């Protein structure tokens, strides 16, 4: 088996400019998900998902399956000892009516086809199986980390849609009130038919938006049910309002090289690479002689009563086989093993590159979301002031209702965009937590 050397990480040694975290912050892998998220309702949903999600259950069962298969392979490295008892009783009738009776009994212990691992074939196969098992363990960790992030993001999606529903219902009440006032004003001849039509358009637009957000909210709940693996229980703790949702922001990304030790998908790829490396050893050993030992020893007697005092018998049958001509099969197997290792090297390097990109993108976005959020909040405040002023000017006969309508539409859009930016910011922090390997421990 060739000596394993970890490939060089094909990424920069530093994060991109603007993505450098505070050196005083805490590594994501040291933060349990119960500490990272503050909402008690979300805590319970994550617990349900970890217990019931079918994808995670399959990942866990794969670990158990590989463990059993590894134990089977491990047992093959030891000789198999068999106990065997035989008995034969014969009766022969001879001419003249006489009979001859006889018997033969034996008890033996034997070893069947035990391979002497002089050239490391069995050791290489054992190493390959062990690394494959380790890779499956890391795949389970990766599945859990991904599940925790998915549940959290889906829960926040539902919370954001609920907030958008509230904003839309408020807008609908406001537009209906305006419509009724303008319609009454039109009856007294103080408003135009265009004002009435414009107000009605605003009411119907709010109705359409309400139906759209209600549908998306219901679909978000369906997705959450799939993730937690059961209908949402009615006795869950009350959740925090969307505007009060918080996650732990003080997370350190460390250095890019730290990802190699933290990300389970990278560790999984490396274990697969080690398994492929071990497979080369098994392929190389096929060029050397293969020695099998078969032997037995025991007691044989003509009487059952003398079974433990009869004559001793033994046999020893070593077997050695040496490949002389196989039409290139062994050479092709070795080439295939080397190519498989090269494939695993490329997949390992790709896993590192993907991880680097995910963390770098999340760090860069984290640096800008707070500023964008401040700017959007200021925009909502300005649009609210504009809408109030437009209403006053309209009722004083200075401006047309079209000015009010435009201001109201811009205010509604700004409020909806604010919710979306708040959601994007929280989602980005969760993505960063996941990308850095956080979410494996509960932290309770």
Order of alpha helices (4+ residues) and beta strands (2+ residues): beta-alpha-alpha-alpha-beta-beta-alpha-alpha-beta-alpha-alpha-beta-beta-beta-alpha-alpha
